[in-house]
Amino acid sequence: MSKSQAISEALSILNEDGLLMPGDTAYRIVVRTVASQIDRLGAMAALQQIRDTKSHLLAQIHQMCM
């Protein structure tokens, strides 16, 4: 899986509420954070970690968007 595919997958996991809009500050922060996580862990491990901590990450996204 390529990095761009992994970022797309992560965004689909984390944008279930539709709060992340391309170009918004929160969207850019999430993309940079996910890309960094993929660089450190690899695509599959990063996606698994995102799935495992999804509720916590969604709470942080809600705080950024409010």
C-alpha positions, 0 to 999 in steps of 0.5 A: 500500500502506498503512502497516499493510499494509506492517507486516503484510508486514514481520512476515510476512517477519521472523517465519518462525521464529515467535519474534515474539509480539504483546505481547512486547518483541521484537515491539513493537521490530520493529513500531516499527522497521519503522514508522519505516523505512516513514515514512522510505523509504515502504512499498515501499522499506522492504519491499525493504530488509527483504528485502535485509537479512533474514538480518541482521535475523533474527539480531538478532531471535534475539538479542533473543528469547534 
